[in-house]
């Protein structure tokens, strides 16, 4: 099966590269560093320290990895980290978050999973361990790690029932790869049970590292400045929205009874959709401003009904600036997004019915009183309207969200303890 998978990769590679080039029209980062994606790195002097390899596919995984990366560098002061990504936005996020570590952190794209390319990566960087964040399972990459005796850890692992079904349909290809994983540090017991069904032998439950993320002071300052630009108006944030959701939200806004001076702040998950979402807002006849158009000291116009969050790396700032946060990817069957960040900032959280990627944490946040489930976009607006017009209820729900986030901290030291036997 793996040989067929490898052949499929080689046959698809021209199409993959063509798609990369086309995506580069909207995101120029996709047209850079192609050598890394193909496993070519040129001649470089051997590093003066051992290498820990950590893979975080895009923005969410990169931000989630922050406490783990900080802890790894503290626990192994004679090591450096090679941080790999699949997307330019993930790479840019990593550059922003980890510049503080200087030469102890090197970034690269993950090479395509053809077999030869991951092998070249391993020979070039000579990692002592490979740590994959959350759901990344690449059969040839894991095979090459096993070949070169590099332990493979799946950290902060989550596996929904739907993803388990998809993996099982792939049969021996995925089960062989799963058996090649040395250790899985799972977010929940349910995740651990599903991972074991794939054949992983060593699985521990550590909790979600995302609870351990520390909100940067700079993000809080940016959020405070944005809030000052908005003024005293009540703010509903719709964060990490996906294609199709903005239309539902905007149509529901027209039917809603939000406070007359309320501001809707919309932050699409994917930057290539910023222009598209602005057109959707304008088509609804709503006055819109873009975050990128606000210079320092500028105020959001009183007539503005929707502020479009079209910046990268400012999600904490957007959460800090709002009164109530809806977490996107959940109005449509897309699995939802991480609600821990708004909870950690003490913001009441609203979330749609489709949360299968974050089922347990969503249930726990709702049970703790820090989050509320909404059936659809109209219910979202009704809940938000009630909260924004009831300051006492808004504050109480925010306090419960913060208490929930604080209660679940500690996954990072548990993950470090699990890794230590593999990395003397």
Secondary structure by P-SEA (a helix, b strand, c coil): caaaaaaaaaaaaaaaaaaaaaacccccccccccccccccccccccccbbbbbbbbccaaaaaaaaaaaaaaaaacccbbbbcccccaaaaaaaaaacccccccbbbbcccccaaaaaaaaaaaccccbbbbccbbbbaaaaaaaaaabbbbbbccccccaaaaaaaaaacaaaaaaaaaccccccccaaaaaaaaaacccbbbbbccccccccccaaaaaaaaaaaaaacccbbbbbcccccaaaaaaaaaaaaccccccbbbbbbbccccaaaaaaaaaaaabbbbbbcccccccccccccccbbbccccccaaaaaaaccbbbbcccccccccccaaaaaaabbbbbbcccccccaaaaaaaaaaccbbbbccaaaaaaaaaaaaacaaaaaaaaaaaaaaaaaaccaaaaaaaaaccccc
